[in-house]
Amino acid sequence: MWRHRRPAPVQIPSGDAVVSKTVPYAEGIDANVVRDHGLSESEYETVLSIMGRAPNLLELGIFSVMWSEHCSYKSSKKWLKTLPTQAPWVVHGPGENAGVIDIGDDLVAVFKMESHNHPSYIEPYQGAATGVGGILRDVFTMGARPVANLNALRFGAPEDPNTRHLVSGVVSGIGGYGNCVGVPCVGGEVNFHPGYNGNILVNAMTVGVAKRDRIFLSAAAGVGNPVVYVGSRTGRDGIHGATMASTEFNEGSEEKRPTVQVGDPFTEKLLIEACLELMATDAIVSIQDMGAAGLTSSSFEMASKGGLGVVLDLERVPMREDGMNPYELMLSESQERMLMVLKPGREDLARSIFEKWELEFAIIGHLTDTGRMELRWHGETVGDLPIDPLAQASPEYDRPWQPTVPARPASMAGVDSITWQEALLKLLSSPDGASRRWIWEQYDYLVGGNTMQRPGGDAAVVRLEDAPSKALAMTADCTPRYVEADPVMGGRQAVAEVWRNLTAVGAVPLAITDNMNFGNPEKPRIMGQFVGACQGIRDACLALDFPVVSGNVSLYNETNNQAIPPTPAIGGVGIVSCDKVVDLAFKAEGQPVLLLGAPEGAEGHWLDCSLYLREIVGREAGPPPVVDLAHERRVGDLVRALISEGVVTACHDLSDGGLLMGLADMALAGNMGVRIHLEGTPSAFALFGEDQGRYVLTVANEAEATAVIERAVATGVSVRKLGITGGTELMVNGEEGPTVAALREAHEGWLPAYMGA
């Protein structure tokens, strides 16, 4: 039986004084059991001081998941606190299930990005699928109807024997779950690099929309109010998933398959509709999804935020397997489950709604004023823990860190060893330069009928049903090779690139969510990467009025002591008028092509750390391009103003592959060629350099081009006319280049061929 054993009183270490060297354990627990639960010696001593006794196995399990890196952010919260999170349009920043921003018309956008990295490596289909399900719940638990999904995926080298299998499973999982739920997957990014061979990244993002006065929070309130469980039944899947996600991988990691949750998108769809229906009443006091650490985290977080206690009768939890015990029920991460506090007398109303949607509904406890979590099993107390000390006093480490040594400029020997025509086709058909169409066509990106811009552009655009003249723009981005070379500059660039992507479709950038994917923070070099990236993100968010409103940290992304490239993925959301949206496609022949924001006297010169240097020269080296945030702001504000005034017919920001890759993107999108002219003999530096803060745009005629040039000069933005749209090929200084058909063949051929499609 699960009995609550109280061992004899023990002496607990206080401060630095060692009162006793004897460490007490409850029956059936020893140092190995504590270590297997992911708690260090010092953390276990803190547990003893909080409890005043040795915890039993159930209580130890609760501490282990609540204090896991995945749930407590114990290595990262010192630095996360430095990020800017406030602005007049921010309604709720970090601390709730998702961030909330005001978008006008009494509406708010609710969004967040979260990782499911380790589960997706172990079981790619279910790992990715349940990542989508989890982030959807984070959004609709706030009262928002999800309107769009995005993702940021990183896989190992294409030649690695596992990569094709992982790509297939992850893409199928994302599509299988999102398509069934009926939320369009409208954007994202995919990269390949040997650094992810043993530890892929699957970051999922959801954006939802709610009424400004119908936002639901998680803080419990009302002593005596019922605590209600709804959704799917609890199984044994996902037990210790949060702990597994907080450790490095090794050769035995695939044995952790039982810790990967199993998702059911059809149940999730029912859960969305049932929750939103109940939210339209006055029944709900607070609500929380059961994500990492399941019933444990949801109940502790709700009670802690409300300053209350909870009694849970665990035998009332709906179970889908026989013989489950309290330990399994509290730590299971079974999917499609929610916990809520209801107003007294609203139980029957809520029950009728969930039973109509064929979902479980069970009153499993009530709120108290004790500040404690009392867990009962058929009338017996099997766990008794203080809530605030456990939830709020989790360890916070100021880990040693060392700054990244600045990269030396790379050798440029051989950069002009092939023609620009050959280089362009090679970049377009490289793993990181090739079209992702094979991936995003497996996602339903049009369901709901509000997608204005589909995947493949700078940012996706989704019309608002409750404000049809407005749309949300959204995107996700990061350049890990920049972050690895210089975490501060790479962090700046990740935010600035997202800001540019939103700007390029005409949207006002409003806020970001981040997903900080790094290796083992106990290594000063890795911790230094995290600290540097936070500093860079902070710099960019402050300079661009682009606050962080939600996010996720995923550490210990290592396999056999090899860390992933540091990857602070950034998701951004902005607002745009539907009649002002532009895309990157060339629209008509004879339209002038302008370049804004290029460094004075050149069209591009930064080849260090570039895609060109890696793919053409075979050298991954050098510092990343400098991100001048004042320059970013000045150029971006001008571009957005020009789009808003209806001057711009097409716009695209320049990133990987520089000017020529950007022009190729525009030519492919518009199925139209372009002729440009550069001063002097075009070099790889000018054609493929990755200088930041640049946009290519087209206007209707020469008069408009002249007006834009005058406006740019007046505002201190460098500008020049590059050329003119038209024809069937990309030409530079009169030299014939690949036709649009040849560009398309190179661009869209690699991924289907690789996947055997």
N, C-alpha and C positions, 0 to 999 in steps of 0.2 A: 504493500500500500504506500501511497505517497503521503507519508506522515511528516509533519513539521518537527524535526528534532532540534532541541536546544541543548547543545553541548555545555559542559561545565564552563564557568566564567574563565576568560583568558586575559592575559596582559597584551595590550595592543601598542605597537611602537608609536610614539608621539614625536613629531618633528624629526630631528636628527638623532635623538636619543634612542638607543637600542635598549628597550626595557627587558625584552626576553628574546632569545634566539630561537625559541620554540614557536614554529608557525602552526596554528591550529587548523585542522581540517574536519569537516563533517564526515559522517560515515560514508564510505565508498568513494571518498575524494582524497587525492594526494597531489604532490607537486606536478606529476605528469598530467593528471586530469586538468589542473589549472592551466598548464602550458598548452595543452591541446585545445583549450578554450580561448587561446590567443591573449591571455593576460600575463603581463610580466610580474616578477616578484614584487616590485614596488606597487604596481597596480593592485595586486592581491592584498597587500598590506593596507592600502587605502580602502579596499572593500571591507576588510575587517574593522577598520576604524569607523566606517559608516554604519555597518550593521551592529557593531558591538558584540559580535559573535561570528562564528564560522558559517558561511552560507551553505545551504544544502544544494544539491545538484541543479534543481530548478532555478534557484536564485543565482547560482553561479552562471548558468546559461544566460540568464537575463542580463547580468552585468557584462558578460562577454560580448553580446551583440550590441548592447547600448553603448559600450565603450570601444567598439571596433572602430577602426579608422573610417570605414564606410559610413557609419552612423554618427560618430562623435566629432569628426574632423579635428582630432586632437593634435595632429602635426601641422594643420593648415590654418586653423581659425585665427591665430595671431596675425597672419598676413592678410587673410580675407577681410579682417576688420578695417584694413587700410583702404579698401576699394570704395570709391564714391557711389552711394546708393540713393541719393536724394535729388529731386528736381520737382518743380511745381506740378508736373504731370504724373509723378509717381504716387500711386495710391497705396500700394503695399510693396515694400522691398523685400530683401532676403529675410527669412524667418518663417514665412508661410509655405504652403505647398508649392506655390508658384508666384511669380511676380505679377503685379497688376499696374497698368498704366491707363491714364485717362486719354481717350481718343475722340472726345466730343460727342455731341448728340446724346448725352446721358449714357454713353457706352464706355466699357473698358476692354482692353485687351489683356488676356491672362496667358502667360507663357513661361516655359522652362525647358532646359535641356538636361538630360541625365544619361549616365553611362550604364552599359550592360556588357562590359568588356570580357571579364573572366568567364561568365556564363556562356557568352557567344563563342568563345574559343573552345570550350568544353563540348557544347551542344549548340552548333550555330543556328539551327532553325528555331528551337525553343528559346535560346538565349536572346536572339534578336527580336522574336515575336513578343516575348514577355517584356522586353525593354520598351517596345511600342505601347503595350498595354499599361505598363506602369506610368509612363509619362502622360498618357491620356488621363489616367485617374488623378494625377497631380493637378491637372487643369480642371476637370469637371467637378472635382471635390470643392473647388472654389465657387461653383455656381455657373461656370462658363460652359457653353457648348463648344466642343472642339471644332475648329474650322479648317485646320491644316496640320499636317505632319511634315517634318524635315528630318534629315539624318546626316551625320558626318562619320564616314567609315574609313578605317585604315587597315590595309592588309599587307602581308609580307611580299617579298619579291615574287613576281610571276613564276619564276623557275622553282620556287620552293614547292616540294611535293604536296603540301597541305593547302596552298593558297587557293587553287581552283575549287576545291571542296568547300572551303570556308566562304568564299565569295558566293557560291551557289546557295549554301545553306542560309547565310545571313540575308541575302537579297530575297530569297523565298520566304523567310520568316517575317521580314518587314512587310512584304507585299501580302502574304497570306493573312496576317493579322489586320493590317490597316485596311485592306480592301474589304474584308468581311465586316469590319466595324462601320465602314462607310465614311471614313475621313480621308480626304485626298492627301496624297504624299506629293508635295509640290516642289521640293527643292532639297539641296544638300551637296555633298562633295564626297569624292572617293579618291584615295591615294594608295600607291603601292610603294613599299620600301623594305629592304631587308631587315631594318630595325624592328619591324612588326612581325617577323617570322614566327616568333613563339608567343606573341601576345597581341592579338588584333584589338582594334578599338571600334566599338559600336556605340555611338552617341546619338540619342534620339531626342527630338524636340517637338513639342506640340504647342500650337497657338489656339486660343479660344476667345470667345467674345461673350460678355455678360452685361446686364444692366448695371449701371453705376450703383444703384441702391439695393442690389441683390447679390452682394458678394458674401460668401460664407467662409467663416474662419474656423480654426481648430480648437480654440481655447474652451475647455469645458466650463459649464456654469450651472448652478442650481443644485444645492445639496438635496439628495433624494431623487433627482431626475434619473430616468432609466438610461442605461447604456445598452445600445442595440447593435447587433451584428447583422449585416445584410450582404447578399451576393451569393457566391459559390460556397460550397462546403469546404472544410479544411482537410487537407491530406498531409502526407509526409514529404511532399516535394518542397525543395527550397530550404530545408532545415539547415541552419548555420550558413545560409547564403551570404549574409553580410560579413561574417567572419572570413569565409572563403575569398570574398572580394577584397579583403584587407591583408592578403598575404601574397608573397611571390609564388610564381608557378615553378614546378620542377618536373622531373620525369614521371612522377606519380599523379600529376594533376588531373589527368583524364579519368582517374578513379573517382573524382568528385562529381561525376554526373548526377548522383542523387540530390546534390544541392542545387541543381538547376530547376527552376520552376517550369510548370507546364501550363500553357495559356489556352484559353477558349474565347476567341474573339466574339462569337455569337452571344455568349453570356455577358461579355463586356458591353456589347451594344444594348442588351436588355438593361444592364446596370446603369448605363448612361441615361437611358430614357426614364427609368424608375426614379433615379436620384433627381433629375431635373423636374420631373412631375411633382415629387414631394417638396422640392425647393420652391415650387410655386405656391405652396401653402405656408402656414406659420408654424409648422410642426418642429422644425429643426433648430436646436440651440447651437450645436457645433457638429462638425463632421471632419473625418480624417480617413484617407485611404490607408490600407494595410500594404505598405511597400516593403522595403528592407526591414528585417526583424519583425515583420508581420504584426500580430496582435500585441506583442511587447512594445514596439516603438509607438504604435498608434495610441495605445491606452496611456502609456507614460507621458507622451508629449501632450496629449489633450489635457490630462490632469495637471501636469506641471504648469502649462500656460495659464490654466485657470486657478492655480493655487489650491487645488482640492485633492481629495483622496478618492479611491475607487475600490469597490468590492466586485470581483468577478467570480461567478460560479461557472467554472470551466466545463463541467459536464453538460452545460446547456449549449455550448458551441456546436453548431452543426458539423458533423464529421462524415467524411466519405470513406473512411477505412475503420475497420474494427480494431479494438484494443489500443486506441491512441491514449497517451497519457498527458498530464499537464505540461511536461517539458516539451513534448512535440507540439502541442496545441499553441503554446506561447511563442515558439520559435519557428513554426512553419511559415513559409513565404508563399503559400498557395495564392493563386492569382484571383482577380475579380472579386475582391472583398472590401467592404467599407465598415468603419465603426462610426457611430453617431450618438449624440446625446439628444433626446427628444424632450419636448415640453410634456409635463404630466397631462394625461388625458388624450394625448394624440397618438397613442400606441396603436389603437385599432385602425385609425386612418392610415397610418404608415404601413401597417401590416397588410391592409387591403390593397394598397398600391403595389407592394413588392410581390404579393401572391398573384396579383393580376399579371405581372411580368414574369411569373414562374421562377421567382428567386427566393432564396432562403431569407427568413426573418426570425430573429430570436432575441429576446431580452436576456442578456447574459450578465447583467449587474446593475449597479447604481452608484451614484456619486456620494461621497461622504465629506466630512470636514476634517478628517484625520491627517491629511497629507501623506497617507500611506497607501500602498498597493497591497490589498489583501486578496490572495488567490485561494479559492476554495474548491474542493473536489469532493462532491457528494457530502457536503456539510462539514468536512474537515479542512482546516487551514493548512495548506501545503506550501505557501509562500507568503512572506510578510516583509515588505521592503519600503523604506522611505523614498518618496517620489522625487522631491527636489534634489536631495544630495546625489541621487543616482543620475537624474536627467540633466541637472545643471552643473554638477561638480565633476563631470567627466574630465579626465586628464587634459591639460593644455600644455603642449611641449614647445619650448623655444629651442628647436633643434639647431645644432651647429650647421653653418652653411658657409660655403666658399663661392665667391663670384666666379663666373666662367671666364677663363683666360681669353682675351680678345683674339679672334682669328687673324692670322696674317693674310695680307692680300695674296690671292692665288696667282700662280704662274699663268700667263695668258698665251703661252706657246701653243700654237696650233689652232687658235680660235677661228682663223680664217682658212682652215685647211680644206673646207668644202664650200661649194657655192651656196648662196642664200636660198636658192630654190631647193637644193637637196636638203639643206638644214631645216627648212620649213616643213617639208613633207615628213622628215624624220621625227621632228617634234610632234607633229599632229598625229603620228601613229605610235608615239611612245606611250607606255603605260599611264603616265601622269598627264599626257597631253591629248590622249584619245577621247573621243566622244563617249559619254556615259549613257547614251540612248538605250543600249541593251539592258541596262539596269532600270532606268526610270520608266521604260515602257512596260515593265512588269508591275508597276504601281498604278493604281487608279488615281490619276491626278486631276480628273475632271468631275468626280462624283460630287454631288451637291450643286453643280451648275454655276459656281461662283468663281472658278479659277480664270483669271484674266491673262496671267502669264504663267506658262507651264515651266517645267524644269528645262534647263539648258541656257538660261539667260543669267543676267547679273543677280536678279532677285525675283522670287515668285511674287505674284500679286493676286490677292483674293478679295473679291467684292464683299461688302458688308450687307447682309440682308436687311438689317434694321436701319441702315443709312445708305441706300443704294447709290448715292452719288460719291461715296467714299470707298476706299479699299485699303487693306493692310498689305504692306510689302514686307517680305521676310527672307532671310538668307542665313547661311552658316559658312564660316571660313576659318582657315588657319594655314600658315606655311611653316610646318615643323622644321624644315632645314634652316630657316631664318632663326627660329627660336634656339635651336641647338648651337648655332654659331654665336648668337648674342641674345640671351633671353630677354633683356630689357627691350632691345630694338624689335625683336620678334614679337613680343607682347604688344608693343605699340602697333606694329604692322597688322597683326590679326584684327585688332579693333578698327584700325583705319580702313582696312580692306572691306570689312563689313559695312562701315559707314559709307564708303564709296559705292559699294554694290547697291545700297538702298538709294543713294543719291542718283545713281545712273538711271534708275527707272522713274525718277521724279519725286521720290518720297522724302519726307522729313524724317530723319532718323531720330527715334525717341529713346530707346533703351536696349540693353543687351542682357543676355544670359550667358554664363560661361560654363565650360566643362573642362576642368583642369586635369589632364591625363599626364601623369609622370611616373617615374620609377620609385625606388625605395627611398623614402625621406630620411631614413637613418644614415644615409650616405651624404656627407656634406656637399659633394659635387651635385648630386641630384636635388638636394634641398636648395642649393644655390640657384639651380635652374628655376625652381618654383618661385623663389623669392624674386628673382629678376623678372620673370614673366609677370608677376603681380605688380611690380613697380612699373613695367611698361604699360600694362593694361590701365593702371591708375592714371598715368600720364595722359594717355589717349582719351580716356573717358572724361577727364577734367577739361582737356583742351577742346573736345568736340561736344560737350554737354550731352553725354551719352552714358547715363548711369547704369550700373549693374543692379538688376532687380531680382535675380534668382540665379541658381547655378548648382554645380555639383563638383566634387573633387574625387578623383579616382587615382589613388596612389598604389604603390607596389606593383606596377605594371612591369614586371620583370620575369624572365624565365632563365633559369640556370645562371643567375647573376648578371644577365644582360638586360639593361633597361631599354625601353622604347625611346625613340626620339621624343623630347618634351613637346607635348601637343595641347596647348591651351585653346581648345576649340571655342569659337565665339559665335553665338546666334544673335541676330539683331532683328528688330521690328521697327517699322516706320509707318506713317500714314500719308496717303496721296489721294487727290481727287481723281475719280475714274476718267474724267475727260482730259487729264494731264499726263497720263501714263505713257511712257515711251519704252521701246525695247531696243535691242542692238542691231536689228536687221536693216540693211540698206533698203530704202523705199523706192527710189526711182533713179533712172539714169540722169547724169548731169548735175547731181547735187554736190556742192563743195564739201570737202572733208577737212575738218580742223582738228588740230592737236592743242589741247590746253594743259598747262602745268608742266611742260617739259623743262629740264634745266636749260639755262641760257646758253645759246650757241650750239646746242646739240639736240638730237631727237632721243637720245638715250646713251648712257655710257656704263651702267653698272652691270658688269657680267659676273663679278664675284658672287658666289652662292646661288647662281642662276640655274634655271632649268636647262638653258643652252649649254652652260659649262658642264653640267652633269651628263646630259644625254648625248651631246655632240663631241665634246672633248674627253669625256670620261673622268672628270675631275670634280669631286664634291668638296669644295674648299672655299676659303675666303670669308670675309665679313658680309653680313646682309646689307641691302641698301639702306641708306639713312632715311628715317621717317621724320620729316619736318612737319610737326603738327600744326604750326601756324600756317604753313603753306597748304597743308591738307584742308584746313578750314576755309581759307581764302578761295581756293580753286573750287572746292565742293559747293560752297555757298553760291558762287557765281553760276556753276552748272545747273544747280537746282532752280535758281531764279530764271535762267534762260528756258529751262523746260517748262516751268510754270507759266511763262509768258507765251508759250506756244511756238517758240523760235526753232526748237530742236526737233529734227525728224528721226534721228537715231542717236543712241549714246551708248558707250561702252567704256568701262574703266580698264586700264592696262595693268596686268599682273604677270603671271607666269608666261614666259616666252616673249614679253615685251611688245613692241609696236607691231611687228609683223604677225605674231600670233593673234593679237587683238583685231587687226584688220581681217585676218582669215576668218575669225569668229563672225564678224559682221557680214562678210561676203557669203559665208555659208548660210547664215540665218536669212539673208535676203535673196539668196541664189543669184547673186550679181557680182561682177568683178569691180575692181577699183584700180585707178592709176595714180601713183603718188610720185613726188619728186623731192629728193633730199639734197642738201648741199654737199658737194664733193662726191667722192666714191663711197657708196654705202658700205659700212663695215658691220661686222657682227655686233659691235658695241651699239651702233645706232639702231640696228634692226631688231636685236633681241635683248638689249639691256633692260633691266627691271627697275629702273628708277621709279620712285613712288609718287603718288599724287597726280597722276596723269589720266586724262580722258580723251577719247576720240569721239567727235560728234559730227553729224551732218546737218546741214540747213538747206532750205528749199532752193536758194538761188544766190547769185553773187552779191546782190544788195544786202541780203541777210548776213552773208559771210563778212562783208565789210563792217556792218553794224556790230557784229559780235566781236570782231577784232578790236574795234575802237573801244567797246565796252570793257574788254579784258585789259587792254593797255591802261585804261583809266582806273581800273581797280587793282593794278599791280600784278596781274596774272599773265605769265608768258603765254603767247599764242602764235601760231603760224598756220597758214593754209598748207595742207599736205598735198591735196590733189582733188580728184573728182571721181564720182562713182560711174560705173558703166562698163559694158563689155562682158566678156566671159572669163577673164583671167585677172590675176593679181600682177600688176606691173610696177617696177621700181625704176625710176629714171629712164624710162623708155625700154628697159630690158624686160623681155617677156618672162613671165613666171608661170606657175601652175594654173591651169584652168580651175574654175570652181568645181567642175566634175572630178578633177584629179585631187583637189583638196578634200572633197567629200569622201572619195574612195579611201584616202589615207586616214582621214579622221574617224570614219565610222567602221573601218574594217577590223581594227586590232582586237577590240574586246569581244565581239561575236566569234571571231576566229579563235581567240584564246579559250573561250568557254565552250567551243565546239558547237556553236549555235548555227 
